[in-house]
Amino acid sequence: MQRNKKNIAAISALALGVTYTAVSWAVVKAGQNKRPDIFPTYRPWHVMLEPTEPKRVAVIFNPIKLNAQYGCKVVKEQLAEAGWDEPIFYETEVDDPGYSMAKDAVKNGAEIVIAIGGDGTVREVAAGIAGSDAALGIVPLGTGNLLARNLKLEYWDIEACVNSALHGYTQSIDMIRMQMRNEARTETVRNFLVMGGAGFDAQVMTDTNEELKAKLGWVAYVQSGLKNMVAPRRPAKIVLDDKTVLDRKIRSILIANCGEVQGGIKLTSSITARDGQLEVIVLTPRSLMGWLRVSARFMLGPSVFDRRTPVVEHFIGKKVSVDFEGVPLPVEVDGDVLEPAIHLDAEIVPAAVNVRLYPEDKVRTRPWNEIPQEILESREKLQQKLADSSDTILQEFVDSLEDRSRKVQKWFDK
């Protein structure tokens, strides 16, 4: 009985925090879904880069993404303004989300290959140009936009991302190559740039409602996360750099090249995408209170709970092997769900991909006193538009929360 009371208290505290975050994000999402219409008012604040020497450009875009055609239009416009040749355009396909198109673009002499789409498109294009002299430009249109966040790109602004892709500087970043073995002993290989994992995180992504995800973005993961929070831990044998051996019972294991996710939360302890190292994050909570400790660790940093019960452990190395003792766990890389696996082998590939970024030594934002009065007035109109458009989305979100609350109440009644 005492344990049930603790679990109920934990659920209440967690639900309160989740609801606050989700409702706040829903307001922002209402604006982001209409970027071509409202975000040009942001442009005068952003310092656009001047054209550099002409380069051959290819664009690989996911045609089903909202604003993909608009992104292609912006690329053509900025190339024309700079006096560069028109780009070669490639559409991704269901069976080929960008890898072979990127290979073809490099073969045809592209110096900059721009990926317009979600994290999956960016990952496949990056894998296609890895090891070549071509550089990756990123115009993120996905739910997480994780690589863009970690590279400090303006993921909310299409024009700014195109400008950085065309006229920014080139920086090499690392990539992780992961080999997976399923129950049938078949092995597959995936490359990724941000984070992959097995267990809770992959199960959450598997069970997320796609319709809700399209409306609210990453907030949709909340519903699936609450549903999957209570489940048994699974045994895992972890071998880091062929020497450190760990036996754990886990809820989730993450293998990261860099660690910032939505909401500005940083999951990793110290690595970056440029240091030639990967980080293994092991999550071992056994109860809802354990998950609260996990949340506190990521949002607030190390706490007294971590020292008493290490529900989150971090290990840094160059390669890792993880065996789930014959029990298949769901797997994801950069937010895309893959086939369940019983064994993972991952290693860092240093400086594998060139990317185009905004120069670190340049100031990106103009001071307020340089902004014309008409722009300030348009900003006020933007705020009103956001307020008006958020009402519908907030009501839909509240309805979904009420439905979920009714289901939880029925569970408690039983």
C-alpha positions in Angstrom: 0.0 0.0 0.0 2.8 2.4 0.9 4.5 1.6 -2.4 1.3 2.4 -4.3 1.0 5.8 -2.5 4.6 6.6 -3.6 3.9 5.6 -7.2 0.7 7.7 -7.2 2.7 10.7 -5.9 5.4 10.1 -8.4 2.9 10.0 -11.3 1.2 13.2 -10.1 4.6 15.1 -9.9 5.7 13.8 -13.2 2.4 14.6 -14.9 2.5 18.2 -13.5 5.9 18.8 -15.0 5.1 17.1 -18.3 1.8 19.0 -18.7 3.5 22.4 -18.0 6.3 21.6 -20.6 3.8 20.2 -23.2 1.4 23.1 -23.0 4.2 25.7 -23.3 5.6 23.9 -26.3 2.2 23.6 -28.0 2.1 27.4 -28.1 5.5 27.6 -29.8 4.5 24.7 -32.2 1.6 26.7 -33.4 4.0 29.3 -34.8 6.6 26.9 -36.1 4.1 25.0 -38.3 3.7 28.2 -40.4 7.3 29.2 -40.8 7.2 30.7 -44.3 4.3 32.9 -43.3 5.5 34.4 -40.0 9.2 33.9 -39.5 10.4 36.4 -42.2 9.7 38.9 -39.4 12.7 37.4 -37.6 15.0 37.9 -40.5 16.1 41.5 -39.8 17.4 40.4 -36.4 19.6 37.7 -38.1 22.9 38.7 -39.7 23.0 36.9 -43.1 26.4 35.8 -44.4 27.7 37.4 -47.6 28.2 35.2 -50.7 31.5 33.3 -51.0 33.2 31.8 -54.0 30.7 29.9 -56.2 30.3 26.2 -55.6 28.4 23.3 -57.2 25.3 22.6 -55.1 22.9 19.6 -54.9 19.7 19.5 -52.9 18.2 16.3 -51.5 14.7 16.9 -50.1 11.9 14.8 -48.5 8.8 15.8 -50.6 6.3 14.8 -47.9 7.7 17.3 -45.3 5.8 20.5 -44.7 7.8 23.4 -46.2 10.1 21.1 -48.3 9.1 22.9 -51.5 9.5 26.2 -49.8 13.0 25.2 -48.7 13.9 24.3 -52.3 12.5 27.7 -53.4 14.7 29.5 -50.9 17.8 27.7 -52.1 17.1 28.7 -55.7 16.5 32.3 -54.7 19.7 32.6 -52.6 21.8 30.9 -55.3 20.4 33.4 -57.8 21.2 36.4 -55.6 24.8 35.1 -55.2 25.2 34.6 -58.9 25.8 30.8 -58.5 24.6 28.1 -60.9 21.2 26.4 -60.2 21.4 23.3 -58.1 20.6 19.7 -59.0 17.5 18.5 -57.1 16.9 15.0 -55.8 13.7 13.7 -54.2 14.0 11.1 -51.5 11.9 7.9 -51.7 10.3 5.5 -49.2 12.9 2.8 -49.9 15.8 5.3 -50.3 15.6 8.2 -47.9 18.7 10.0 -49.3 21.8 7.7 -49.3 22.1 6.8 -53.0 21.1 10.4 -54.0 23.9 11.7 -51.9 26.3 9.3 -53.5 25.2 10.4 -57.0 25.5 14.0 -56.1 29.1 13.6 -55.0 29.8 11.5 -58.1 28.5 14.4 -60.2 30.8 16.9 -58.5 28.6 18.5 -55.9 30.7 20.5 -53.4 27.7 21.3 -51.1 24.9 18.8 -50.6 21.9 20.3 -48.8 19.5 17.9 -47.0 16.0 19.3 -46.6 13.9 17.1 -44.3 13.9 15.5 -40.9 16.7 13.8 -38.9 16.3 10.7 -41.0 17.0 12.5 -44.3 19.9 14.4 -42.7 21.4 11.1 -41.4 21.1 9.3 -44.8 22.6 12.2 -46.8 25.4 12.5 -44.3 26.2 8.8 -44.6 26.2 9.1 -48.4 28.8 11.9 -48.5 30.9 10.5 -45.6 34.6 10.3 -46.5 34.3 12.7 -49.4 35.3 16.3 -49.8 31.6 17.4 -50.2 30.0 19.3 -47.3 26.6 18.8 -45.8 24.2 21.7 -45.6 21.2 21.2 -43.2 17.7 22.6 -43.6 15.9 20.8 -40.8 12.1 20.2 -41.1 11.6 17.3 -38.7 10.2 16.8 -35.2 13.5 16.7 -33.3 16.0 18.4 -35.6 18.7 17.0 -33.3 21.8 17.5 -35.3 20.9 21.1 -36.2 20.4 21.8 -32.5 23.7 20.3 -31.5 25.5 22.3 -34.2 23.8 25.5 -33.1 22.0 26.1 -36.4 18.8 28.2 -36.5 16.6 25.1 -36.9 13.5 27.2 -36.7 14.5 29.4 -39.7 14.7 28.1 -43.2 16.3 31.1 -44.8 19.0 31.3 -42.1 19.8 27.6 -42.5 20.1 27.9 -46.3 22.4 30.9 -45.8 24.7 29.0 -43.5 24.7 26.0 -45.9 25.7 28.1 -48.8 28.0 30.7 -47.3 29.1 29.3 -43.9 32.4 27.6 -43.1 33.1 23.9 -43.3 33.7 21.8 -40.2 34.2 18.1 -39.9 32.2 16.1 -37.3 32.3 12.5 -36.1 29.9 9.7 -37.0 28.9 6.5 -35.2 28.7 3.2 -37.1 26.5 0.6 -35.4 26.1 -3.0 -36.3 23.0 -4.7 -35.1 22.1 -8.5 -34.8 18.5 -9.7 -34.6 17.0 -12.9 -33.3 17.6 -14.6 -36.7 21.3 -13.7 -36.4 21.0 -11.4 -39.4 23.3 -8.3 -39.1 22.7 -4.8 -40.4 24.7 -1.6 -40.2 23.5 1.9 -39.6 25.4 5.2 -39.4 24.2 8.0 -37.2 25.3 11.5 -36.1 23.5 12.2 -32.9 22.3 9.3 -30.8 21.1 5.7 -31.0 19.7 3.4 -28.4 17.7 0.4 -27.3 15.0 -0.1 -24.8 12.7 2.5 -23.4 13.5 5.3 -25.8 13.0 3.2 -28.9 9.7 1.7 -27.5 8.4 5.2 -26.8 9.1 6.2 -30.5 7.5 2.9 -31.7 4.3 3.6 -29.8 4.0 7.3 -30.5 0.7 8.4 -32.2 1.7 9.7 -35.6 -1.3 12.0 -35.9 -0.5 13.6 -32.6 3.2 13.8 -33.5 2.3 15.7 -36.7 0.3 18.3 -34.7 2.5 18.8 -31.6 5.9 17.5 -32.6 8.0 16.0 -29.8 5.3 16.7 -27.2 3.5 13.6 -28.6 6.2 11.4 -27.1 4.8 12.3 -23.7 1.8 10.1 -24.0 3.8 7.1 -25.2 6.4 7.7 -22.5 3.9 7.6 -19.7 2.5 4.3 -21.1 5.9 2.6 -21.2 7.3 3.9 -18.0 6.4 0.9 -15.9 8.1 -2.2 -17.4 10.7 -4.8 -16.3 14.4 -4.1 -16.7 16.4 -6.3 -19.1 19.9 -7.8 -18.6 22.7 -6.3 -20.6 26.4 -7.0 -20.8 28.3 -3.9 -21.9 31.9 -4.0 -23.0 33.6 -0.6 -23.5 36.8 -0.4 -25.6 37.3 -4.2 -25.3 38.3 -3.9 -21.7 35.7 -2.4 -19.3 32.9 -5.0 -18.7 29.7 -4.1 -17.1 26.7 -6.3 -16.2 23.5 -4.2 -15.7 19.7 -4.6 -15.7 18.6 -1.7 -17.9 15.5 0.1 -19.0 17.4 1.9 -21.8 20.9 2.3 -23.2 22.0 5.2 -25.3 25.1 5.6 -27.5 25.7 9.2 -28.3 27.9 11.3 -30.6 26.4 14.5 -29.1 23.7 14.9 -26.6 21.4 17.9 -26.8 17.7 17.1 -27.3 14.5 19.0 -27.3 13.9 21.6 -24.7 17.6 22.3 -24.4 18.2 19.2 -22.3 21.7 17.7 -22.5 21.8 14.0 -22.0 25.6 13.5 -22.4 28.2 14.5 -19.8 31.0 16.0 -21.8 31.4 14.8 -25.4 30.9 16.8 -28.5 30.5 15.8 -32.2 34.1 16.8 -32.9 36.2 15.0 -30.2 36.5 11.5 -31.6 34.7 9.9 -28.7 31.3 8.3 -28.1 29.3 8.3 -24.8 27.3 5.4 -23.4 24.4 6.3 -21.2 22.9 3.5 -19.1 19.5 4.0 -17.5 18.5 1.6 -14.8 15.4 2.9 -12.9 13.2 0.2 -11.4 10.2 2.4 -10.4 8.5 5.6 -11.1 10.5 7.3 -8.4 13.6 6.1 -10.3 12.3 7.8 -13.4 11.9 11.0 -11.4 15.6 10.7 -10.5 16.5 10.2 -14.1 14.5 13.3 -15.1 16.2 15.3 -12.3 19.6 14.2 -13.4 19.1 15.4 -17.0 17.2 18.6 -16.2 19.1 19.7 -13.0 22.4 17.9 -13.2 23.9 15.4 -10.7 22.0 15.2 -7.4 22.1 13.4 -4.1 19.8 10.8 -5.6 22.5 9.9 -8.2 25.0 9.3 -5.5 22.7 7.0 -3.5 21.2 5.2 -6.5 23.1 5.5 -9.8 20.0 5.3 -12.1 22.0 7.1 -14.8 25.6 6.1 -15.6 27.9 7.7 -18.2 30.9 6.0 -19.9 33.2 7.5 -22.6 35.2 5.6 -25.1 35.7 4.9 -28.8 33.7 1.7 -29.2 31.1 -0.3 -27.3 29.5 -3.8 -27.5 26.1 -4.5 -25.9 24.6 -7.9 -25.6 21.0 -8.4 -24.4 21.4 -12.1 -23.6 19.1 -13.3 -26.4 16.2 -10.9 -25.6 15.4 -8.6 -28.5 15.0 -4.9 -27.6 13.6 -2.2 -29.9 16.3 0.0 -31.4 16.3 3.6 -32.7 18.9 5.9 -34.3 18.4 9.7 -34.4 14.7 9.2 -33.7 14.0 6.5 -36.4 12.8 3.1 -35.1 14.7 0.0 -36.4 14.3 -3.7 -36.1 14.7 -5.1 -32.5 18.2 -6.4 -31.8 19.8 -8.9 -29.4 23.3 -7.4 -29.8 24.9 -4.0 -30.8 28.4 -3.1 -31.8 29.1 0.6 -32.2 32.3 2.6 -32.8 33.2 6.2 -33.5 34.3 7.3 -36.9 36.3 10.5 -36.3 35.9 13.5 -38.7 33.7 11.4 -41.0 31.4 14.2 -42.4 32.0 17.8 -43.4 29.2 20.2 -42.5 28.4 23.8 -43.3 28.0 26.0 -40.2 27.6 29.7 -39.2 31.0 31.1 -38.3 31.6 31.0 -34.6 33.4 34.3 -34.6 30.5 36.3 -36.1 27.7 37.9 -34.2 24.4 36.5 -35.5 21.9 39.0 -34.1 21.5 42.8 -34.8 21.1 45.2 -31.9 17.6 46.5 -31.3 18.5 50.1 -32.3 19.2 48.9 -35.8 15.7 47.4 -36.4 13.3 49.7 -38.4 10.0 50.7 -36.7 7.9 48.9 -39.3 9.7 45.6 -38.3 8.9 46.2 -34.6 5.2 46.7 -35.6 5.2 43.5 -37.6 6.6 41.7 -34.6 3.5 42.8 -32.6 1.3 41.4 -35.3 3.2 38.2 -35.2 2.6 37.8 -31.5 -1.1 38.3 -32.0 -1.1 35.8 -34.8 0.6 33.2 -32.6 -1.9 33.9 -29.8 -4.9 33.4 -32.2 -3.5 30.2 -33.8 -2.6 28.6 -30.5 -6.1 28.3 -29.2 -7.1 25.5 -31.5 -4.0 23.4 -30.9 -4.1 23.9 -27.1 -7.7 22.7 -27.1 -6.8 19.6 -29.1 -4.0 18.9 -26.7 -6.1 19.4 -23.6 -8.7 17.0 -25.0 -6.0 14.3 -25.5 -4.7 14.8 -21.9 -8.2 14.5 -20.6 -8.7 11.2 -22.5 -5.4 9.9 -21.2 -6.4 10.9 -17.6 -9.6 9.0 -17.9 -7.7 5.9 -18.9 -5.2 6.3 -16.0 -8.2 6.7 -13.6 -9.7 3.5 -14.8 -6.4 1.8 -14.2 -6.3 3.1 -10.6 -9.9 2.0 -10.1 -9.0 -1.5 -11.0 
